Amino acid sequence: MNSRTALVVAITCITLLLDQVSKILVKTSMVIGEEIKVFGSWFKLHFVENKGMAMGISWGGEIGKYSLTLFRIIAIGIIIYYIYTLIREKASKGLITVMALILAGATGNVIDSLFYGLIFSDSTHHVASFVPFGTGYKSFMQGSVVDMLSFQLFTMPEWIPLYGGQKFFPFIFNIADAAISIGIVLIIIFQKRFFESQLTGNRTED
């Protein structure tokens, strides 16, 4: 295993471990809608379950959920192939690192969709628990993604049109979402450095 492959494996495994452990702890200790203050009012654990895409967008009922999960699996396959290509071409380790973050994030949320409905009881009105495989709250590929990280840094001033009085960052997310977002932001910021070797045909050595 070369250094780039080892880097991908390490980042993916560590990120997935943190993501899944945090989700399982929340799932088995909190009820949907429950909130725990971590640092004052600006960082809280607020347990919600996302049945659809980012920001809770969903469509098409069960068929839509199947389609979304299948799309995510295909996307993961494409990301894995792209990372394999980057490793083979000895691309920038920085680019490989951020792609590994995106891979881990996408995989973490797919795990929820594929299996959480099969192995957990429902979290509404009571704390969920592990149940015999296949007897959970939903069928295969129909599980909801567990979100819990809430950062409400400040409230928008009342004089701002439309958004006055609303939270600056109202979204609730998880570690997998954070990994994907960090990866995308780093690609945007460092795109010239990351893709320079691909554009010029130069390859870096291990």
N, C-alpha and C positions, 0 to 999 in steps of 0.2 A: 504494500500500500504506500503510494507516494505521499508527499506532504500535503498536496492539494486535496487528494481524496480523504486523507485523515482529517483535514480541516473541515470539509463538508460534513463528514460523519460526526465529528465532535460538536459542531455548532448545531446541527440538526437534532442530535440526541439530547443535548443539554436544553435547548429551547423547548423541545417536545416534552421533556420531563417536567420542566418548570410549568409549562402550560397545563399539562394534564393533572399534575399534583394540585395546582391551585384550583382547577375546576372541580376536581373530586372533593377537595376539602370544603369548598363552598356548597357544592351540591348536597353533601351529606351533613351539613351543619347549619344551613340557612334555608328559610322559606322564600319563595319568589316574592320580591318586593321588600324583603328585609334589608336593612341598612346598618352598617357598622362604621363608626367614625374611626379613622386611622390617624390622621393628622388634622385636627381641628375640623373645619367645615370644607376645606379645599381638597382633601383626599379621603374618599370613603369606599368601602366595599358595598356595592348595591347590587344584589342578586337579581338578574333578569335572564330570561331565556329568549333567544332569537331564533324564530322559526324560518327566517328567510335569509336575505343578503345583508350587506352592510346597512346600518341604521334601521334595521328591522323591516326593510322592504321585502314584501312577499307577494306572490302571485300564483294563480292556477291551482290552489289547493294542494292535494296530495300529488297530482301529476306534476305540478310546478315544482314541488319539493324534490321529487325524483329527478326531474330535469336539472335542477340546480345542483344537486349532489353529483349527478353524472358529469355535468360540466366541470365541477371542481376536480373530480378524479382525472378527467382528461387533461385539465390544466396542470395538475401535478405531474402527470406523465410527460408533458411537454417541458416543464421546468427541469425534471430529472434528465431528460435527453439533452437539454441545453447546457446544464451543468457538466454532464459527461463530455460534451463537445469542448467546453471551456477547459476542463482538466486535460483533455487530450492535446489541446493546442497550447497548453501552458500559459493560459491567460492570467491577467492580474489577480493576485490573491485577494485583493480588495473586492473585485467584482465577484469572485467566487464566494467570498464571505457573505456579501449582501444577498446573493442568489440563494445561498443556503438558509439565510434568515427567512426569505420569502417562501422557500420550500417548506421549512419547518412550520411556519405560520399557516400556510394553506393546508398542510397535513393535519395539524392540530385541530382545526375546525371541521375537517372532513371526518375525523375520528368521532367527534360528537355526533355528527349527522348519521353516520353509519351505525354506531353501536350504543350510544347513550340511551336511546329509546328501548333497547333490548335488555339492558342490564340494570337500569334504575327504575324505581317507582316514581310516581308523579311528585312534583315539588310544590304543588298548589295547596296551601292551607296546612301543610305538614312537611317536616324534613324528609327528604328522599332517603332511600336505603338501597343497597344492592339487592337484586332479586335473581332467581334462577334465570339463566340465559334464555331470552325469547319471551319472557313474561312481564316485561317492563311496560312503560306507558305508551310506547309507540312501536311500530314495526321497523324492519330493516330499512335504512336510508331515510327514515322519517324523524330522527331525533333532532332536538333543538340544541343550538350552540349556547353554551354557558358563558355569560358575560358578567363581570363584576367590578371592574376598575372604573371609578368615577372621579374625575378631576374637575372641580368647579372653582377655578382660580379666582374669578370675580364676576360680578353681575354687570351687564352692559348698562351704561348711563341711560336714564329715562328719556333723555332728549334725542336719542338715536332713533330715527324712523324705523318702524316695523320690529326692530330687535331690542328696543329699550326695555329694561327690566328683566331681560332673559339672561340665562347663564351664558358665559363666554364660550364654554365648551360643554354642551349638554349631553354628549354622547357617552354611553357606557360600553366598555370594550373588554378584551381579555389579552393575555400575553401573546397569543397567536396573532391577533389583530395588530398589536404593537410591533411584532417582528416584521410583519408584512409592510406596515407603514414606514418603519425605520429603514427597511431595505429599499423601498421605493424612493424615499427622500434622499438617501445616500447616493443612489444611482443618479438622481437629478443633479445633486450638488457636485458630484465627482465624475460626471459622465465623460468629460474630456480625458481625465487620467485613466479611468477604467477601460475605455474603448480605444485608447491611443494605439495599443499594440495590435488590436484587430484591424484598425484603419491603415496602419503603416506596414503591417505584415511582420512586425518584430515579435518575438516571443521571449518571455523572461524564463530564466532557469530556476530549478529547484534549489 
